[in-house]
Amino acid sequence: MAGIHISDLEAAINYWRERSPSSDSLSLADPVRALAELYARMAYRHETEIEEASLSQPAREAWLAWFQTTPDTPCIAICSTSQGDAVCKGCGRSFDEVQRWTEMTPGEKRASWRRITLEGTAWRFNRYSERAL
């Protein structure tokens, strides 16, 4: 199973805070509360990732709602894995990730996104960045 990074939880919390702001500056909407409790536990334990399968149902639903707002694939239609490269020069995914993308869980997809974003070497981040828009 894939791990969900704490930065994704933070992004999901911010998404829900904008979508369901507190009316009294004290209470939290249910999706924010579910994600914030998880975030707090991770911060307390000094964890940066949590297994996707270990999310409570409310936290999972809130995280998946945020996930649906993210780009589905890093592909920019310049696929060098079709030419035999082990890692695509266009999007930065490995051959296996390109082949399995439609079967991957949301957590696995986000882990791939995180890795290629941190590496920043794929063409989607430099010479062909306009295709990523």
ChimeraX commands (.cxc) that place a marker at each C-alpha (Angstrom):
marker #1 position 0.00,0.00,0.00 radius 0.5
marker #1 position 1.04,3.56,-0.59 radius 0.5
marker #1 position 1.74,6.16,1.99 radius 0.5
marker #1 position -0.04,9.50,1.99 radius 0.5
marker #1 position 2.40,12.30,2.71 radius 0.5
marker #1 position 1.63,14.87,5.37 radius 0.5
marker #1 position 1.90,17.63,2.76 radius 0.5
marker #1 position -1.06,16.08,0.92 radius 0.5
marker #1 position -3.07,16.07,4.15 radius 0.5
marker #1 position -2.20,19.72,4.65 radius 0.5
marker #1 position -3.33,20.53,1.10 radius 0.5
marker #1 position -6.58,18.64,1.67 radius 0.5
marker #1 position -7.18,20.48,4.95 radius 0.5
marker #1 position -6.66,23.83,3.23 radius 0.5
marker #1 position -8.99,22.77,0.40 radius 0.5
marker #1 position -11.74,21.94,2.89 radius 0.5
marker #1 position -11.11,25.06,4.99 radius 0.5
marker #1 position -11.77,27.19,1.90 radius 0.5
marker #1 position -14.76,25.13,0.92 radius 0.5
marker #1 position -16.33,24.92,4.39 radius 0.5
marker #1 position -15.07,27.84,6.48 radius 0.5
marker #1 position -15.78,28.01,10.18 radius 0.5
marker #1 position -18.72,30.20,11.05 radius 0.5
marker #1 position -17.37,31.05,14.49 radius 0.5
marker #1 position -13.58,30.69,14.02 radius 0.5
marker #1 position -13.60,27.87,16.59 radius 0.5
marker #1 position -15.46,24.91,15.15 radius 0.5
marker #1 position -14.28,22.81,12.23 radius 0.5
marker #1 position -16.33,21.30,9.46 radius 0.5
marker #1 position -16.46,17.50,9.62 radius 0.5
marker #1 position -14.00,16.91,6.73 radius 0.5
marker #1 position -11.52,19.39,8.20 radius 0.5
marker #1 position -11.82,17.79,11.64 radius 0.5
marker #1 position -11.23,14.27,10.28 radius 0.5
marker #1 position -8.13,15.36,8.39 radius 0.5
marker #1 position -6.85,17.64,11.16 radius 0.5
marker #1 position -7.03,14.85,13.76 radius 0.5
marker #1 position -4.97,12.62,11.49 radius 0.5
marker #1 position -2.53,15.45,10.75 radius 0.5
marker #1 position -2.11,16.18,14.46 radius 0.5
marker #1 position -1.41,12.51,15.27 radius 0.5
marker #1 position 1.19,12.37,12.52 radius 0.5
marker #1 position 2.85,15.58,13.72 radius 0.5
marker #1 position 2.86,14.33,17.32 radius 0.5
marker #1 position 4.50,11.06,16.26 radius 0.5
marker #1 position 6.93,12.84,13.90 radius 0.5
marker #1 position 5.55,10.85,10.96 radius 0.5
marker #1 position 5.63,12.16,7.41 radius 0.5
marker #1 position 3.53,9.43,5.82 radius 0.5
marker #1 position 0.57,7.30,6.76 radius 0.5
marker #1 position -0.70,4.22,5.00 radius 0.5
marker #1 position -3.67,4.93,2.75 radius 0.5
marker #1 position -5.54,1.94,4.16 radius 0.5
marker #1 position -5.26,3.24,7.73 radius 0.5
marker #1 position -7.36,6.38,7.18 radius 0.5
marker #1 position -10.67,6.52,8.96 radius 0.5
marker #1 position -13.69,6.57,6.67 radius 0.5
marker #1 position -14.38,10.31,7.17 radius 0.5
marker #1 position -10.70,11.19,6.62 radius 0.5
marker #1 position -10.52,8.95,3.55 radius 0.5
marker #1 position -13.65,10.53,2.03 radius 0.5
marker #1 position -12.34,14.04,2.69 radius 0.5
marker #1 position -8.89,13.21,1.28 radius 0.5
marker #1 position -10.40,11.55,-1.82 radius 0.5
marker #1 position -12.62,14.58,-2.45 radius 0.5
marker #1 position -9.48,16.75,-2.45 radius 0.5
marker #1 position -7.62,14.18,-4.57 radius 0.5
marker #1 position -10.30,14.47,-7.25 radius 0.5
marker #1 position -9.33,18.14,-7.68 radius 0.5
marker #1 position -5.70,17.31,-8.50 radius 0.5
marker #1 position -4.44,16.55,-12.02 radius 0.5
marker #1 position -5.00,12.91,-12.90 radius 0.5
marker #1 position -1.70,12.22,-14.59 radius 0.5
marker #1 position 1.68,13.91,-14.96 radius 0.5
marker #1 position 1.75,12.95,-18.65 radius 0.5
marker #1 position 2.57,15.74,-21.12 radius 0.5
marker #1 position 2.26,13.49,-24.21 radius 0.5
marker #1 position 6.01,13.13,-24.71 radius 0.5
marker #1 position 6.52,9.53,-23.66 radius 0.5
marker #1 position 10.08,8.29,-23.88 radius 0.5
marker #1 position 9.25,4.97,-22.18 radius 0.5
marker #1 position 7.66,3.95,-25.49 radius 0.5
marker #1 position 11.14,4.41,-26.96 radius 0.5
marker #1 position 12.72,2.14,-24.35 radius 0.5
marker #1 position 13.63,4.53,-21.54 radius 0.5
marker #1 position 13.22,3.16,-18.01 radius 0.5
marker #1 position 12.03,6.60,-16.85 radius 0.5
marker #1 position 9.98,8.89,-19.04 radius 0.5
marker #1 position 11.80,12.10,-19.90 radius 0.5
marker #1 position 8.47,13.89,-20.35 radius 0.5
marker #1 position 6.67,13.15,-17.08 radius 0.5
marker #1 position 9.29,11.48,-14.88 radius 0.5
marker #1 position 7.35,8.28,-14.21 radius 0.5
marker #1 position 9.01,4.89,-14.42 radius 0.5
marker #1 position 7.96,2.45,-17.14 radius 0.5
marker #1 position 6.06,0.46,-14.49 radius 0.5
marker #1 position 4.23,3.56,-13.26 radius 0.5
marker #1 position 3.21,4.49,-16.81 radius 0.5
marker #1 position 1.94,0.96,-17.48 radius 0.5
marker #1 position 0.08,0.58,-14.17 radius 0.5
marker #1 position -1.25,4.15,-13.80 radius 0.5
marker #1 position -4.90,3.25,-14.33 radius 0.5
marker #1 position -4.69,0.47,-11.71 radius 0.5
marker #1 position -2.83,2.49,-9.09 radius 0.5
marker #1 position -4.57,3.67,-5.94 radius 0.5
marker #1 position -4.89,7.39,-5.28 radius 0.5
marker #1 position -2.14,7.09,-2.66 radius 0.5
marker #1 position 0.20,5.38,-5.11 radius 0.5
marker #1 position -0.47,8.08,-7.69 radius 0.5
marker #1 position 0.22,10.85,-5.18 radius 0.5
marker #1 position 3.46,9.11,-4.14 radius 0.5
marker #1 position 4.55,9.13,-7.79 radius 0.5
marker #1 position 3.55,12.78,-8.17 radius 0.5
marker #1 position 5.50,13.68,-5.04 radius 0.5
marker #1 position 8.63,11.87,-6.22 radius 0.5
marker #1 position 8.67,13.39,-9.70 radius 0.5
marker #1 position 7.91,16.86,-8.30 radius 0.5
marker #1 position 10.76,16.63,-5.79 radius 0.5
marker #1 position 13.15,15.37,-8.47 radius 0.5
marker #1 position 12.04,18.12,-10.84 radius 0.5
marker #1 position 14.07,16.69,-13.73 radius 0.5
marker #1 position 11.22,15.70,-16.03 radius 0.5
marker #1 position 10.61,17.92,-19.04 radius 0.5
marker #1 position 7.17,18.82,-17.61 radius 0.5
marker #1 position 9.04,20.98,-15.09 radius 0.5
marker #1 position 11.36,22.79,-17.48 radius 0.5
marker #1 position 11.51,22.83,-21.28 radius 0.5
marker #1 position 7.88,21.74,-21.81 radius 0.5
marker #1 position 6.28,23.22,-18.72 radius 0.5
marker #1 position 3.58,24.91,-20.80 radius 0.5
marker #1 position 2.23,21.44,-21.66 radius 0.5
marker #1 position 1.70,20.73,-17.97 radius 0.5
marker #1 position -0.85,23.51,-17.72 radius 0.5
marker link #1:1,2 radius 0.2
marker link #1:2,3 radius 0.2
marker link #1:3,4 radius 0.2
marker link #1:4,5 radius 0.2
marker link #1:5,6 radius 0.2
marker link #1:6,7 radius 0.2
marker link #1:7,8 radius 0.2
marker link #1:8,9 radius 0.2
marker link #1:9,10 radius 0.2
marker link #1:10,11 radius 0.2
marker link #1:11,12 radius 0.2
marker link #1:12,13 radius 0.2
marker link #1:13,14 radius 0.2
marker link #1:14,15 radius 0.2
marker link #1:15,16 radius 0.2
marker link #1:16,17 radius 0.2
marker link #1:17,18 radius 0.2
marker link #1:18,19 radius 0.2
marker link #1:19,20 radius 0.2
marker link #1:20,21 radius 0.2
marker link #1:21,22 radius 0.2
marker link #1:22,23 radius 0.2
marker link #1:23,24 radius 0.2
marker link #1:24,25 radius 0.2
marker link #1:25,26 radius 0.2
marker link #1:26,27 radius 0.2
marker link #1:27,28 radius 0.2
marker link #1:28,29 radius 0.2
marker link #1:29,30 radius 0.2
marker link #1:30,31 radius 0.2
marker link #1:31,32 radius 0.2
marker link #1:32,33 radius 0.2
marker link #1:33,34 radius 0.2
marker link #1:34,35 radius 0.2
marker link #1:35,36 radius 0.2
marker link #1:36,37 radius 0.2
marker link #1:37,38 radius 0.2
marker link #1:38,39 radius 0.2
marker link #1:39,40 radius 0.2
marker link #1:40,41 radius 0.2
marker link #1:41,42 radius 0.2
marker link #1:42,43 radius 0.2
marker link #1:43,44 radius 0.2
marker link #1:44,45 radius 0.2
marker link #1:45,46 radius 0.2
marker link #1:46,47 radius 0.2
marker link #1:47,48 radius 0.2
marker link #1:48,49 radius 0.2
marker link #1:49,50 radius 0.2
marker link #1:50,51 radius 0.2
marker link #1:51,52 radius 0.2
marker link #1:52,53 radius 0.2
marker link #1:53,54 radius 0.2
marker link #1:54,55 radius 0.2
marker link #1:55,56 radius 0.2
marker link #1:56,57 radius 0.2
marker link #1:57,58 radius 0.2
marker link #1:58,59 radius 0.2
marker link #1:59,60 radius 0.2
marker link #1:60,61 radius 0.2
marker link #1:61,62 radius 0.2
marker link #1:62,63 radius 0.2
marker link #1:63,64 radius 0.2
marker link #1:64,65 radius 0.2
marker link #1:65,66 radius 0.2
marker link #1:66,67 radius 0.2
marker link #1:67,68 radius 0.2
marker link #1:68,69 radius 0.2
marker link #1:69,70 radius 0.2
marker link #1:70,71 radius 0.2
marker link #1:71,72 radius 0.2
marker link #1:72,73 radius 0.2
marker link #1:73,74 radius 0.2
marker link #1:74,75 radius 0.2
marker link #1:75,76 radius 0.2
marker link #1:76,77 radius 0.2
marker link #1:77,78 radius 0.2
marker link #1:78,79 radius 0.2
marker link #1:79,80 radius 0.2
marker link #1:80,81 radius 0.2
marker link #1:81,82 radius 0.2
marker link #1:82,83 radius 0.2
marker link #1:83,84 radius 0.2
marker link #1:84,85 radius 0.2
marker link #1:85,86 radius 0.2
marker link #1:86,87 radius 0.2
marker link #1:87,88 radius 0.2
marker link #1:88,89 radius 0.2
marker link #1:89,90 radius 0.2
marker link #1:90,91 radius 0.2
marker link #1:91,92 radius 0.2
marker link #1:92,93 radius 0.2
marker link #1:93,94 radius 0.2
marker link #1:94,95 radius 0.2
marker link #1:95,96 radius 0.2
marker link #1:96,97 radius 0.2
marker link #1:97,98 radius 0.2
marker link #1:98,99 radius 0.2
marker link #1:99,100 radius 0.2
marker link #1:100,101 radius 0.2
marker link #1:101,102 radius 0.2
marker link #1:102,103 radius 0.2
marker link #1:103,104 radius 0.2
marker link #1:104,105 radius 0.2
marker link #1:105,106 radius 0.2
marker link #1:106,107 radius 0.2
marker link #1:107,108 radius 0.2
marker link #1:108,109 radius 0.2
marker link #1:109,110 radius 0.2
marker link #1:110,111 radius 0.2
marker link #1:111,112 radius 0.2
marker link #1:112,113 radius 0.2
marker link #1:113,114 radius 0.2
marker link #1:114,115 radius 0.2
marker link #1:115,116 radius 0.2
marker link #1:116,117 radius 0.2
marker link #1:117,118 radius 0.2
marker link #1:118,119 radius 0.2
marker link #1:119,120 radius 0.2
marker link #1:120,121 radius 0.2
marker link #1:121,122 radius 0.2
marker link #1:122,123 radius 0.2
marker link #1:123,124 radius 0.2
marker link #1:124,125 radius 0.2
marker link #1:125,126 radius 0.2
marker link #1:126,127 radius 0.2
marker link #1:127,128 radius 0.2
marker link #1:128,129 radius 0.2
marker link #1:129,130 radius 0.2
marker link #1:130,131 radius 0.2
marker link #1:131,132 radius 0.2
marker link #1:132,133 radius 0.2
view
